[in-house]
Amino acid sequence: MPCCNGLIIGVDASRNRSGGAVAHIRGLITGGDPRNYGISHVHLWGHDSILDELPVRPWLTKHIVTISASPILLQLAWQRWYLSKCAKQLSIDLMFNTDAGSVSCFRPSVTLSQDMLSFEPGEINRYPWPSRARIRLELLKYLQLKRLTGSDASIFLTNYAFKLINGIKAVSTHKIIHHGIDPIFFEISNYIKRNISIDRPVTCIYVSNAAPYKHQWVVIEAISRLREMTGLDIRLDLIGARSGQSASRVLVATERFDPAGTFVRVVDFLAHDEVPQAIAAADIFVFASSCENLPITLLEGMASGLPIACSDRGPMTEVLGDGGVFFDPENPGSISDAIGKIIFDTVLRNNISQVARDRARKFTWESCSEQTWKFLSEIARRNIVNAHV
């Protein structure tokens, strides 16, 4: 039972569905203890599939939101009116909105920004008017800006995300809090092949669904060019690219550049515990997305110790730093040059692998959780003080 003298925090995860959003909730609950910051109890609302993954904690009460599987208008109506009613009945001191598209009217609140697609002009234009996807993105942009600017404080995952969104419309008090990496990806380093030999196949791996900003089809062309230029047996594993809005573009590129099925392997998403083994079997990690907030996939590649060829867009340079070779994700020549440098320069390859792994160590769920609870406590106490002034 919650202590009557401590803060009571609400966490709204009722509309969380993506793997990254679910991982964030799991890391928040398992990584730290809110009682260290004067929070006596936490009420968390979410779909049962998410709540089932969370451990039992004496300070945590889980609330199943059955309507989260209903049509979106019903979800929004529940979030707008019923959630606020529940929060008031439970004497919630502050609501943590884990989705910036929340329409909850409960205050005070802190909102987490995890989506970037609606805010990147060059990226949102990949979805033409009047497609449903474009209309959805424009609506999300409006809702997210309204929520971020209407909250008492906001949390951003990267400086890049804060600067871009704040440049569109100034937000309130904010804090940059990185999310974490599953420790299992650091263990991969023990199995990574330290040398790339031209006497055996060189395997590149790219883990992502096929979206318009993921550019797997450009990577396929780049590998084809590099094979022709070097005569090496360079292969490409595309994990997860069978699904997504641009899966057909991946298929077309595969048929065009590898009609015999010699070097491209496209597979469905693997179970989370199977991804480390797939990465460990590769030689080079490729990340060609042009729109991210804080990409978990890239962090996992950094932790693994594989040398990384990476897109130079979005927050990727902020996250990876000197731990990779960057390329233009829409230019196959740029991609093939980056991968070629990694293959032929042993010193470079070993250096970027070590730098990336070292940088990855600061991305822990323990740090994310502790910083988040501390920030939520500070904002809640600030509002309590202001309410009595």
N, C-alpha and C positions, 0 to 999 in steps of 0.2 A: 504493500500500500504506500502511496506517496506521502511524504512528510509534509505536514501543513505549513512548515516554515520555509520550504524550498520552492524554487520556481517550477512551474509546470509548463512544459513545451509541447506543442502539437506539431506533427510532421505530416504534411499532406502528400502522399505518394499515390493518390487514387488513380491518377492517369499515367503513371509510369509504365512503359511497355518495353522500350528499347533495352538492349543488353547493357549499354553504358549506364543508363538511369537505374536499372536494377542493381548493377554492381555498386553504384554509388550508395544506395540505400543499405546494401549489405555491409559495405565498408564502414559506413557511418555507425551502424549498430554494433558491429563486432570489433571495431578498431579502438574504441575509447570508452570512457565512463563519464557520462554527463554530471554525475554527482561530484566530480572533482571541481566543478564550476558552479556549485550551488543549485544545480537542477535536480530536484528530488524525483521527478517522474516525467515520462515521455509517453504521449499518446500518438500512435502511428496509424494512419488510415491507408489501406492499400488493397489490391486484389489478392485473393487467397493464394494465388500462385507465387506471389512475392512474399507474402507473410509466412508461408510454409518454409521458405528458405532461411528465415531469420531465427536465430537461437532465442531461447528463453532468457530473459534478463529480469531481475527483481524490480528494476525501475521502468520496465517497458510494458505497455498495454497495447495489444494489436487489435485493430478494428477492421473487420472484413467489410469491404465496400462491394456488395453484390451487384450494384448498379453499374460498376465499372466495366461490365461486359455488355452493357446496353448501348443503344444508339447515342452518338456524341451529344445530342441536345439534352438527353436525359442526364448524362454525366455532368454536363455544364450546369444544369438546373440544380442537381444535388450539391455540386461544389459551391455554387453561388449562395444558396439559401440554407440547405440542411446542415452542411458542414459547419457553418458559422454558428448555427443554433446549438449543435453538439458541443462545439468548442466553448461556448459561453456557459453551458450547463456543467462542463467539466472544469471550469475556472482556469482555462488556458491563459497563460500570461503572454505567450507569443506563438504565432504560427509560422512554421518554416515551410514555405512553398517550394517543393523540389522541382516543380515545372513552372517556367516563367509564363506559360500560357494559362495559368490559373485564373479563374474568374471569382475566386473566393473574396468576400467583402470583409473578412475578419481582420481586425487590426488590434495591436501592432503585428507586423509581419516582416519576415526576411525572405527574399526570393533568390533562388539559385538559377543562374543563367547557364544552360547547357547547349543550346542550339544556336548555330551561326548562319544557316543557309538563307534565312529570310533577310539577313542584314548585309550580305555580300552582293553588291549590285551585279557584278559579272557572273555570279553563280546563279542567282535567282532568275536571270534572263535565259538560262538554259531550259527553263520551264515556260513555254510560250503561252500567251493569252489566246483563248480563254480556257485553257485546260484546267481541270479540277485541281491538279497539283499546284498550279500557279495561284489560283484563287485561295487555296488552303494556305500557301506560304504568305501571301499578302495579309490574310486574316491573322495568321500567327504573329506576323511582324507587329501589327496593330495591338494585339492582345499582350504580347510580350513587352513592348515598350510601355504600355499602360500599366502593366503589373510592376515592372522594374522601377519606373518613375513614381509609382504610387505606394511602394513599400517603404518601410522605415529604413531599410538597408538592403543591400544586395551582395551576393557572393558570385565572383567570376572565377573561372578556372585558369585563365591566362591573362597576362597584361594585354595581349593582342585583342582578345575579346572585349575587355573593358574599354580600351581606347576606341575601337570601332563603334561599339554601341553608344558609348558616351558622346562620341562625335556626332551621332545622329540626333540624340536627345539626352541632355544631362541627367544622370541618375543621382540618387541620394548617396548617403554613406555607403561605402563598399569595402570589400576585402578580397584579395586574391588568395584562393585556397586551392591548391592542386589536388586532384584525386590520386588514388594509389594504384599499385601494381600487385597482382597476385604473386606472392613469393615464389611460386613454382617456376616462374619464368627466369628467375635468377639461377635456379638449379640447372637449367638447360646448358649453361656455360660449361659445365663439366663434360658435356658430350659433343660440343661444337668442334668440328674439324678445323684445326688451326691453320692449315695450309690448303690452298687451292691448287690443284694439279691439272695441267693442260692434258694430261694423259688419261683423265677420266671426265665424265660429264660434270659440268658446273651447273648447279641448280639454284635458281632464283625463286623466292617465294613471296607472294603478295596475298595477304589475308584481308578480304573485304567483300561485301556484296557489290553488285554491279549497279551503281548509280551514275547519273550524268556527270558528276564531278569526280568520279573515281578513276577514270581513264585507263582501264585495263586493256582496251583495244589499242591504245597508243603504246603501251608496254609490249604488247605482242609484236607490233611492228618493229619496235626498237630491238627486241631480242632477235627477230628475223634478220635485221640489218647487221647486227653484231656477229651473228653466225656466219653471214656471207663475207664480212670483212676479215674475220679472224680465222675462219675454218674450224673453230672450236665447237664442241658439242655442248652448247649452252641451252639449258632447259628452263621452263617456266611453269611453276605450280600456282594456279589461281584458286585459292581456297575461298569458297563462298560465292564465286562469281556466276554460278548457275542461277542465282536468284537476284531479283532487283529489277528496277525499271529499265536498265540498260543491258540486261542479260542477252538480248538479241544482238546488240552491237558486239558483244564479246564473241558470240557464235559466228557472226559474219567475219570478224577479223581472224578468228581461228581457221575458218574455211579458206580464207584468202591467203593467209601467210603460212599456214601449216595444214594443207589439205590431206596430207598423209598421216597426220597425227604423230609427227616425229618428235616435237619438242614442247608443245603446249598441253598441259593437263588441267582441265577445268573440273572442279568437284564442288559438291554441295558443302554447306557449312559443316564443320566438324563439331563434335561435342567439346565443351570447354576443356576437358581434361585430355583431349586428343591433340589440341593445337600445339602444346609444347613439343610433343614428339615430332610433329610435322616440321616445326621450325628447326629442331635439332638436326633433322635429316638434310637440311638445305645448306647452301654455302653463302648466299647473299640475300639480305632482306630488302625488299623493294616496297616503298610506300609512295603512291602516285596521286593521292587525293589533293584536290585544290581547295577544299573547304572543310575546315575542322574547327573545333573549339579547343579540346585537349584530347587528341586521339589515343585511346587506350591501346589500339593495335600497335601504333608506333612505339609507345612506351614498353610494350611487351617485347618488341624486337630489340629495343635498346637494352633491356635487362638480360636478354638471351646471350648477348656477346657476339651476335652475327654482325658483320660489316653491313652498313646501311646505305642504300642509294635512295634519296628522298626528294619529294617535291619541295620546291622553294616557295610555295604559297602559304597564306594564312599564318598560323602560329608555329609552323614546323621549324623554322630557323630558331625561334625562341626556345622551343622545347629541346631540339637536338643539338643546337650550338655547333661546336666543332667536331661533333661525333658522327658525321656522315658526309657523303658527297651529294650535293644538291643538283637538281635538274629542273627544267621547265616541263611540267607534266603533260603539256599539249604538244611537245616537240619530240618526235621519236629520235632524232639525232642527238638531242641533249641527253635523253635517257640512256641511249646506247653509249655515249661518251662517259657518262658517270659510272655505269656498270663496268665498262672497259677499264677505267682507272682502278677500280677495286680489284679486278681480276689480275692486272699486270703489275700493280705496285704493292709489293708485300709490306713495305714499311708503312705506307698509307693505310693499308687494310688493317694491320694490327693496331695502329694508333687510333683510328676512329672507333674501332671495336671497344677498346679500353675506355676511351673518353665517353662514349655513349653509355656504357655500363656504369661508369662512375656517376654520370649525371642522373641515371635512372634511380639511383639509391635514395635520392631525396623525395621520390614520389612514393610515399607509403600511406597505407590506409590508417595507420595509427596517427600519423601527423595530420592527415585530412580530418579524421574524426575529432581529435582533441582540439584542433584549431576551430572547427565548426561549432562544437559545443561551447567553447570559450566565447566565440563571437556572438552566438545566440544569447548567451547569458548576459553579456555586456549590453546588447541592444535592449533586452527585456528589462534589465535594471535601470537603464537610462530612461525608458519610457515610464517606469513606475515612479522614478524621481520627478520627472517632468509633470506627471499627472498630479503630483502633490504640491507643485510650486504655485 
